[in-house]
Amino acid sequence: MIEVKGLSKYYKLVEKKPGLSGAVQGLFARKYSIKKAVDDISFVIDQGEMVGYIGANGAGKSTTIKMLCGILTPSSGEITVSGIVPYKERKRNASNIGAVFGQRTQLFWDIAVRESYDLLKHIYEIPQHQYEKTMDLFTEVLDLGPLLGIPVRQLSLGQKMRCELAAAFLHSPSIVYLDEPTIGLDVAVKVKIRQFIKEMNRSMNTTVILTTHDMQDIEEICKRIIIIDEGKILYDGSIQSIKDRYGHKRIIHFEMEQEGEFTLPESLLGKAEFTAHEAGVVSLSFSNLIITAAEVISEMLRFYHIRDLTIADSRIESIVQDIYERGI
Ligand SMILES: Nc1ncnc2c1ncn2[C@@H]1O[C@H](COP(=O)(O)OP(=O)(O)OP(=O)(O)O)[C@@H](O)[C@H]1O
């Protein structure tokens, strides 16, 4: 179980003035500003839950995960992971957790994958019979057989990520942190990786915390999401209830024949909202409980020349995008 209470992490930043005189001045009178990367957050995650921890770039996701792993010490607040305070007992915490951090590798670059796993077996003191059983399972589910004799540096991105995942789960940790585990991968590998994560959760009751910008990963793996924005929690609850709450929202992107200033047709005032205007594309959002997509389109066609349009549906992707942009 993970318990986080009133957790904050502030970074102290040195303010640099431009130019040489600014640099010299900075040597004598340093000015600091405080960045609240994580700002008073609280949540509890039970054993076996699979939670999507999501937010726009710079929202504070990695900072939270680093505190959960014990890499960073909080500025204030409390964390316990399986009863351990991570930053106080980093080593004991590490034996309980597994992690995949995007592009970074925990495998040894120049030696064959199998040998990396052997080393991890010794580091985590995994009993031989358990190691063999786990390796058999992983080799089958992640199709690792052809990769085991190859050094990591010779693997493609998708092959490397499959090997990384196996390494993260190898010592049967009770919690696994996954940061962008499917970034840049083709659909077939993504499917394999999602299946593997679900299988590990089902068979070992592993808690999974997933940070990703890929909403399909979230939809397929997690039942619960925590949305963080500027260090604060915007939403913590089930994906289904956020869909029920916001599922009636629609966004239509209109590609305008002519670029230029846009004013919302009077007939749409109070029914649709003008949310974005970029490079000749106007985006309107509305609730289909108030007005239908057909009515919005026909009103727009009365006043503007439209070249093309796309309707974003109410999948979690567009709901979350809307929440990132406009809050909850
Ligand atoms: N070591 C650091 N020193 C100063 N500021 C930092 C440091 N690490 C992160 N920050 C700042 O803290 C904020 C949160 O960063 P964090 O890396 O946690 O965001 P994130 O949600 O993981 O973003 P992304 O999706 O881009 O990975 C950002 O504004 C970032 O610039």
The ligand as a MOL file (V3000), in Angstrom:
LIG
                    3D

  0  0  0     0  0            999 V3000
M  V30 BEGIN CTAB
M  V30 COUNTS 31 33 0 0 0
M  V30 BEGIN ATOM
M  V30 1 N 15.9510 19.3130 -10.4930 0
M  V30 2 C 15.0860 20.2930 -10.7150 0
M  V30 3 N 15.3940 21.5850 -10.4010 0
M  V30 4 C 14.5160 22.5660 -10.6040 0
M  V30 5 N 13.2730 22.4110 -11.1210 0
M  V30 6 C 12.9080 21.1730 -11.4670 0
M  V30 7 C 13.8000 20.0490 -11.2760 0
M  V30 8 N 13.1460 18.9300 -11.7230 0
M  V30 9 C 11.9380 19.3410 -12.1420 0
M  V30 10 N 11.7870 20.6740 -11.9920 0
M  V30 11 C 10.5960 21.4770 -12.3150 0
M  V30 12 O 9.5220 20.9660 -11.5500 0
M  V30 13 C 8.3250 20.9020 -12.3320 0
M  V30 14 C 7.7910 19.4680 -12.3480 0
M  V30 15 O 8.7040 18.6620 -13.0720 0
M  V30 16 P 8.4650 17.0970 -13.3290 0
M  V30 17 O 9.6870 16.5900 -14.0070 0
M  V30 18 O 8.0680 16.4710 -12.0550 0
M  V30 19 O 7.2450 17.1420 -14.3270 0
M  V30 20 P 6.5450 15.9440 -15.1620 0
M  V30 21 O 5.0910 16.0280 -14.8660 0
M  V30 22 O 7.2380 14.6680 -14.9070 0
M  V30 23 O 6.8050 16.4320 -16.6550 0
M  V30 24 P 7.0470 15.5910 -18.0450 0
M  V30 25 O 5.7270 15.0480 -18.4770 0
M  V30 26 O 7.5200 16.6650 -18.9660 0
M  V30 27 O 8.0750 14.5460 -17.7530 0
M  V30 28 C 8.6830 21.4540 -13.7010 0
M  V30 29 O 8.3130 22.8170 -13.7440 0
M  V30 30 C 10.1850 21.3090 -13.7740 0
M  V30 31 O 10.7490 22.3320 -14.5660 0
M  V30 END ATOM
M  V30 BEGIN BOND
M  V30 1 1 1 2
M  V30 2 1 2 3
M  V30 3 2 2 7
M  V30 4 2 3 4
M  V30 5 1 4 5
M  V30 6 2 5 6
M  V30 7 1 6 7
M  V30 8 1 6 10
M  V30 9 1 7 8
M  V30 10 2 8 9
M  V30 11 1 9 10
M  V30 12 1 10 11
M  V30 13 1 11 12
M  V30 14 1 11 30
M  V30 15 1 12 13
M  V30 16 1 13 14
M  V30 17 1 13 28
M  V30 18 1 14 15
M  V30 19 1 15 16
M  V30 20 2 16 17
M  V30 21 1 16 18
M  V30 22 1 16 19
M  V30 23 1 19 20
M  V30 24 2 20 21
M  V30 25 1 20 22
M  V30 26 1 20 23
M  V30 27 1 23 24
M  V30 28 2 24 25
M  V30 29 1 24 26
M  V30 30 1 24 27
M  V30 31 1 28 29
M  V30 32 1 28 30
M  V30 33 1 30 31
M  V30 END BOND
M  V30 END CTAB
M  END
